[in-house]
Amino acid sequence: MIKKPDRKAIRAKRRLRLRNKVRGTAERPRLNVFRSLNNIYAQIIDDDRGVTLVAASSLAPELKGKLKNGGNVEAAREVGKLIAQKALESGIKKVVFDRAGYIYHGRVKALAEGAREGGLDF
């Protein structure tokens, strides 16, 4: 019987393949997404300096009263809008999207659409 690779291994392989192509610079930093079971997190990273410029998550104090659940599509859209708002305040308008091996569907897609609605260009 052949052992099938687990979901985490498949995502890790996909993530490494993506990270070889996606790189954030000072002019166009990387918007990274991490999705857990109960929450969703987003960071804007300058890979040249190795610095996180802006971060937002469904645990952020700005979203505490708005969200009933941090792990659904509505929460992801709100996090996308929040990261876009913080990025624009920091002078960041253009980013490159790093889905971190997750399939562009559901919460990851909602976060990206929320960031676009908020004014980020990618």
MDAnalysis code that builds the backbone (N, CA, C; Angstrom):
import MDAnalysis as mda
import numpy as np

u = mda.Universe.empty(366, n_residues=122, atom_resindex=np.repeat(np.arange(122), 3), trajectory=True)
u.add_TopologyAttr("name", ["N", "CA", "C"] * 122)
u.add_TopologyAttr("resid", np.arange(1, 123))
u.add_TopologyAttr("resname", ["MET", "ILE", "LYS", "LYS", "PRO", "ASP", "ARG", "LYS", "ALA", "ILE", "ARG", "ALA", "LYS", "ARG", "ARG", "LEU", "ARG", "LEU", "ARG", "ASN", "LYS", "VAL", "ARG", "GLY", "THR", "ALA", "GLU", "ARG", "PRO", "ARG", "LEU", "ASN", "VAL", "PHE", "ARG", "SER", "LEU", "ASN", "ASN", "ILE", "TYR", "ALA", "GLN", "ILE", "ILE", "ASP", "ASP", "ASP", "ARG", "GLY", "VAL", "THR", "LEU", "VAL", "ALA", "ALA", "SER", "SER", "LEU", "ALA", "PRO", "GLU", "LEU", "LYS", "GLY", "LYS", "LEU", "LYS", "ASN", "GLY", "GLY", "ASN", "VAL", "GLU", "ALA", "ALA", "ARG", "GLU", "VAL", "GLY", "LYS", "LEU", "ILE", "ALA", "GLN", "LYS", "ALA", "LEU", "GLU", "SER", "GLY", "ILE", "LYS", "LYS", "VAL", "VAL", "PHE", "ASP", "ARG", "ALA", "GLY", "TYR", "ILE", "TYR", "HIS", "GLY", "ARG", "VAL", "LYS", "ALA", "LEU", "ALA", "GLU", "GLY", "ALA", "ARG", "GLU", "GLY", "GLY", "LEU", "ASP", "PHE"])
u.atoms.positions = np.array([
    [0.833, -1.179, 0.000],
    [0.000, 0.000, 0.000],
    [0.885, 1.252, 0.000],
    [0.583, 2.178, -0.880],
    [1.345, 3.410, -1.010],
    [0.770, 4.459, -0.065],
    [1.667, 5.099, 0.697],
    [1.234, 6.130, 1.634],
    [1.025, 7.442, 0.890],
    [-0.138, 8.041, 1.099],
    [-0.496, 9.294, 0.475],
    [0.059, 10.459, 1.294],
    [0.643, 11.500, 0.660],
    [1.128, 12.642, 1.441],
    [-0.037, 13.387, 2.094],
    [0.186, 13.913, 3.282],
    [-0.887, 14.613, 3.975],
    [-1.052, 16.030, 3.437],
    [-2.120, 16.683, 3.859],
    [-2.465, 18.009, 3.354],
    [-1.392, 19.040, 3.678],
    [-0.804, 18.919, 4.872],
    [0.229, 19.887, 5.269],
    [1.450, 19.773, 4.371],
    [1.837, 18.554, 4.019],
    [2.995, 18.357, 3.154],
    [2.723, 18.902, 1.753],
    [1.524, 18.699, 1.259],
    [1.152, 19.201, -0.062],
    [1.176, 20.726, -0.068],
    [0.620, 21.350, 0.996],
    [0.628, 22.807, 1.086],
    [2.052, 23.344, 1.198],
    [2.905, 22.661, 1.970],
    [4.293, 23.105, 2.137],
    [5.030, 23.079, 0.808],
    [4.792, 22.059, 0.015],
    [5.423, 21.945, -1.301],
    [4.947, 23.078, -2.225],
    [3.631, 23.327, -2.205],
    [3.044, 24.385, -3.013],
    [3.572, 25.751, -2.568],
    [3.707, 25.935, -1.249],
    [4.203, 27.188, -0.683],
    [5.633, 27.475, -1.130],
    [6.496, 26.476, -1.083],
    [7.880, 26.663, -1.516],
    [7.971, 26.984, -3.003],
    [7.128, 26.341, -3.791],
    [7.115, 26.608, -5.225],
    [6.704, 28.058, -5.491],
    [5.718, 28.546, -4.733],
    [5.274, 29.929, -4.891],
    [6.333, 30.926, -4.430],
    [6.986, 30.626, -3.299],
    [7.953, 31.560, -2.724],
    [9.200, 31.711, -3.591],
    [9.468, 30.752, -4.471],
    [10.573, 30.914, -5.407],
    [10.273, 31.979, -6.449],
    [8.998, 32.248, -6.674],
    [8.594, 33.209, -7.690],
    [8.155, 34.553, -7.107],
    [7.545, 34.528, -5.919],
    [6.975, 35.732, -5.328],
    [7.972, 36.336, -4.344],
    [8.337, 37.600, -4.581],
    [9.292, 38.281, -3.702],
    [8.833, 39.718, -3.503],
    [8.863, 40.182, -2.265],
    [8.457, 41.546, -1.955],
    [9.650, 42.477, -1.960],
    [9.484, 43.654, -2.534],
    [10.538, 44.667, -2.562],
    [10.040, 45.915, -1.832],
    [10.890, 46.910, -1.733],
    [10.489, 48.148, -1.071],
    [9.384, 48.848, -1.867],
    [9.458, 48.791, -3.208],
    [8.445, 49.441, -4.048],
    [7.142, 48.652, -4.064],
    [7.262, 47.321, -4.010],
    [6.083, 46.454, -4.089],
    [6.235, 45.314, -3.084],
    [5.876, 45.558, -1.818],
    [6.039, 44.519, -0.795],
    [5.064, 43.362, -0.971],
    [5.293, 42.309, -0.221],
    [4.518, 41.062, -0.334],
    [3.408, 41.043, 0.705],
    [2.171, 40.780, 0.260],
    [1.026, 40.599, 1.156],
    [0.887, 39.112, 1.420],
    [1.247, 38.691, 2.628],
    [1.241, 37.281, 2.997],
    [-0.007, 36.971, 3.810],
    [-0.567, 35.768, 3.602],
    [-1.775, 35.327, 4.296],
    [-1.464, 34.059, 5.071],
    [-1.933, 34.001, 6.323],
    [-1.897, 32.759, 7.090],
    [-3.299, 32.486, 7.578],
    [-3.746, 31.269, 7.349],
    [-5.106, 30.880, 7.673],
    [-5.062, 29.767, 8.712],
    [-5.617, 30.015, 9.888],
    [-5.750, 28.955, 10.878],
    [-7.219, 28.562, 10.935],
    [-7.535, 27.625, 11.777],
    [-8.908, 27.150, 11.858],
    [-9.849, 28.223, 12.394],
    [-9.376, 29.004, 13.364],
    [-10.244, 29.966, 14.035],
    [-10.001, 31.420, 13.648],
    [-8.896, 31.718, 12.988],
    [-8.555, 33.108, 12.665],
    [-7.843, 33.181, 11.329],
    [-7.666, 34.418, 10.844],
    [-6.904, 34.655, 9.624],
    [-5.995, 35.863, 9.862],
    [-4.787, 35.781, 9.336],
    [-3.764, 36.786, 9.573],
    [-3.215, 37.263, 8.233],
    [-2.824, 38.538, 8.165],
    [-2.209, 39.093, 6.954],
    [-1.058, 40.000, 7.363],
    [0.024, 39.959, 6.591],
    [1.186, 40.807, 6.822],
    [1.655, 41.371, 5.495],
    [2.175, 42.574, 5.530],
    [2.842, 43.138, 4.359],
    [4.321, 43.195, 4.702],
    [5.138, 42.508, 3.875],
    [6.540, 42.258, 4.195],
    [7.445, 42.806, 3.095],
    [8.518, 43.476, 3.508],
    [9.588, 43.886, 2.604],
    [10.685, 42.822, 2.715],
    [10.817, 41.965, 1.725],
    [11.771, 40.858, 1.773],
    [13.215, 41.313, 1.625],
    [13.444, 42.480, 1.006],
    [14.818, 42.982, 0.867],
    [15.424, 43.269, 2.241],
    [14.640, 43.878, 3.116],
    [15.118, 44.192, 4.463],
    [14.729, 43.127, 5.478],
    [13.785, 42.251, 5.128],
    [13.320, 41.231, 6.054],
    [12.487, 41.815, 7.181],
    [11.608, 42.778, 6.845],
    [10.843, 43.514, 7.849],
    [9.352, 43.434, 7.529],
    [8.547, 43.231, 8.569],
    [7.098, 43.322, 8.431],
    [6.708, 44.786, 8.551],
    [6.066, 45.314, 7.518],
    [5.702, 46.725, 7.491],
    [4.343, 46.969, 8.145],
    [3.375, 46.101, 7.847],
    [2.013, 46.248, 8.361],
    [1.472, 44.856, 8.648],
    [0.673, 44.732, 9.705],
    [0.049, 43.447, 10.026],
    [-1.380, 43.671, 10.491],
    [-2.235, 42.693, 10.207],
    [-3.625, 42.727, 10.665],
    [-4.105, 41.288, 10.815],
    [-5.070, 41.099, 11.686],
    [-5.639, 39.770, 11.853],
    [-7.061, 39.893, 12.363],
    [-7.746, 38.772, 12.414],
    [-9.108, 38.760, 12.930],
    [-9.114, 38.941, 14.445],
    [-7.942, 38.947, 15.078],
    [-7.829, 39.198, 16.514],
    [-7.542, 40.659, 16.833],
    [-7.415, 41.504, 15.811],
    [-7.059, 42.909, 15.986],
    [-8.121, 43.637, 16.815],
    [-7.697, 44.570, 17.667],
    [-8.661, 45.307, 18.491],
    [-9.674, 46.111, 17.659],
    [-9.274, 46.522, 16.451],
    [-10.190, 47.280, 15.587],
    [-11.383, 46.452, 15.143],
    [-11.230, 45.132, 15.118],
    [-12.291, 44.249, 14.627],
    [-13.004, 43.487, 15.740],
    [-12.613, 43.690, 16.985],
    [-13.156, 42.901, 18.099],
    [-14.681, 42.944, 18.165],
    [-15.286, 44.108, 18.061],
    [-16.736, 44.216, 18.182],
    [-17.486, 43.798, 16.929],
    [-16.842, 43.905, 15.768],
    [-17.505, 43.627, 14.492],
    [-17.697, 42.145, 14.217],
    [-16.697, 41.335, 14.576],
    [-16.681, 39.942, 14.159],
    [-17.290, 39.018, 15.212],
    [-18.177, 38.151, 14.748],
    [-18.720, 37.123, 15.626],
    [-17.784, 35.922, 15.664],
    [-17.210, 35.618, 14.502],
    [-16.303, 34.478, 14.361],
    [-15.107, 34.934, 13.527],
    [-13.889, 34.617, 13.961],
    [-12.699, 35.062, 13.254],
    [-12.269, 34.152, 12.123],
    [-12.931, 33.014, 11.955],
    [-12.489, 32.045, 10.966],
    [-13.441, 31.840, 9.817],
    [-14.186, 32.890, 9.437],
    [-15.104, 32.723, 8.309],
    [-14.808, 33.750, 7.213],
    [-15.573, 33.695, 6.141],
    [-15.324, 34.530, 4.959],
    [-15.534, 36.009, 5.279],
    [-16.550, 36.330, 6.084],
    [-16.812, 37.727, 6.430],
    [-15.633, 38.326, 7.208],
    [-15.086, 37.545, 8.130],
    [-13.927, 38.004, 8.906],
    [-12.731, 38.228, 7.990],
    [-12.534, 37.336, 7.038],
    [-11.411, 37.464, 6.104],
    [-11.541, 38.740, 5.284],
    [-12.752, 39.055, 4.838],
    [-12.968, 40.283, 4.060],
    [-12.658, 41.519, 4.913],
    [-13.071, 41.514, 6.169],
    [-12.804, 42.638, 7.069],
    [-11.304, 42.791, 7.333],
    [-10.602, 41.674, 7.483],
    [-9.149, 41.724, 7.683],
    [-8.477, 42.298, 6.441],
    [-8.973, 41.934, 5.261],
    [-8.444, 42.485, 4.011],
    [-8.627, 43.992, 3.941],
    [-9.798, 44.470, 4.341],
    [-10.039, 45.920, 4.345],
    [-9.146, 46.617, 5.361],
    [-8.957, 45.984, 6.528],
    [-8.120, 46.575, 7.575],
    [-6.660, 46.654, 7.144],
    [-6.147, 45.593, 6.522],
    [-4.746, 45.605, 6.079],
    [-4.555, 46.656, 4.985],
    [-5.560, 46.822, 4.123],
    [-5.475, 47.842, 3.078],
    [-5.461, 49.241, 3.687],
    [-6.307, 49.473, 4.681],
    [-6.357, 50.771, 5.348],
    [-5.018, 51.089, 6.018],
    [-4.453, 50.115, 6.735],
    [-3.165, 50.330, 7.401],
    [-2.039, 50.540, 6.391],
    [-2.100, 49.809, 5.269],
    [-1.072, 49.949, 4.235],
    [-1.123, 51.334, 3.598],
    [-2.324, 51.807, 3.292],
    [-2.458, 53.125, 2.678],
    [-1.981, 54.226, 3.631],
    [-2.229, 54.048, 4.944],
    [-1.732, 55.004, 5.928],
    [-0.203, 55.011, 5.966],
    [0.411, 53.854, 5.670],
    [1.870, 53.745, 5.653],
    [2.475, 54.126, 4.305],
    [1.634, 54.462, 3.333],
    [2.120, 54.872, 2.021],
    [2.343, 53.723, 1.056],
    [1.744, 52.576, 1.323],
    [1.883, 51.410, 0.448],
    [0.609, 51.276, -0.372],
    [0.763, 51.324, -1.710],
    [-0.399, 51.208, -2.585],
    [-0.380, 49.926, -3.405],
    [0.826, 49.481, -3.801],
    [0.957, 48.290, -4.638],
    [1.641, 47.185, -3.855],
    [1.094, 45.974, -3.950],
    [1.684, 44.807, -3.294],
    [1.648, 43.624, -4.258],
    [2.392, 42.596, -3.901],
    [2.321, 41.331, -4.618],
    [1.693, 40.331, -3.641],
    [0.725, 39.548, -4.106],
    [-0.062, 38.681, -3.232],
    [0.607, 37.320, -3.079],
    [0.822, 36.905, -1.837],
    [1.406, 35.603, -1.516],
    [0.357, 34.805, -0.764],
    [-0.235, 33.825, -1.413],
    [-1.290, 33.028, -0.790],
    [-0.735, 31.908, 0.077],
    [0.579, 31.775, 0.149],
    [1.277, 30.849, 1.052],
    [0.855, 29.400, 0.885],
    [0.616, 28.999, -0.340],
    [0.294, 27.600, -0.596],
    [-1.175, 27.261, -0.465],
    [-1.980, 28.201, 0.015],
    [-3.422, 27.963, 0.117],
    [-4.052, 28.142, -1.256],
    [-5.098, 27.405, -1.509],
    [-5.819, 27.536, -2.766],
    [-6.570, 28.870, -2.753],
    [-6.569, 29.588, -3.875],
    [-7.230, 30.886, -3.978],
    [-8.732, 30.659, -4.052],
    [-9.331, 30.481, -2.866],
    [-10.745, 30.160, -2.774],
    [-11.193, 30.441, -1.348],
    [-12.433, 30.780, -1.148],
    [-12.966, 30.936, 0.198],
    [-12.363, 32.110, 0.946],
    [-11.764, 31.835, 2.112],
    [-11.252, 32.897, 2.981],
    [-10.078, 33.640, 2.366],
    [-9.201, 32.937, 1.661],
    [-8.046, 33.584, 1.039],
    [-8.520, 34.545, -0.053],
    [-9.473, 34.114, -0.846],
    [-10.031, 34.961, -1.899],
    [-10.766, 36.162, -1.298],
    [-11.506, 35.940, -0.208],
    [-12.242, 37.024, 0.441],
    [-11.284, 38.073, 0.994],
    [-10.166, 37.640, 1.586],
    [-9.171, 38.585, 2.098],
    [-8.598, 39.407, 0.953],
    [-8.277, 38.767, -0.161],
    [-7.731, 39.482, -1.318],
    [-8.736, 40.497, -1.865],
    [-9.995, 40.097, -1.959],
    [-11.021, 41.012, -2.468],
    [-11.242, 42.177, -1.512],
    [-11.198, 41.905, -0.199],
    [-11.323, 42.971, 0.790],
    [-10.176, 43.964, 0.692],
    [-8.965, 43.463, 0.463],
    [-7.807, 44.339, 0.312],
    [-7.936, 45.188, -0.946],
    [-8.457, 44.596, -2.015],
    [-8.669, 45.367, -3.248],
    [-9.730, 46.438, -3.035],
    [-10.814, 46.082, -2.334],
    [-11.863, 47.064, -2.031],
    [-11.301, 48.213, -1.199],
    [-10.381, 47.894, -0.316],
    [-9.761, 48.899, 0.549],
    [-8.797, 49.812, -0.176],
    [-8.399, 49.472, -1.404],
    [-7.556, 50.360, -2.187],
    [-6.197, 49.818, -2.554],
    [-5.869, 48.581, -2.161],
    [-4.569, 48.009, -2.555],
    [-4.637, 47.533, -3.996],
    [-3.515, 47.635, -4.680],
    [-3.416, 47.223, -6.081],
    [-2.487, 46.022, -6.188],
    [-3.027, 44.902, -6.669],
    [-2.212, 43.714, -6.951],
    [-2.892, 42.825, -7.956],
])
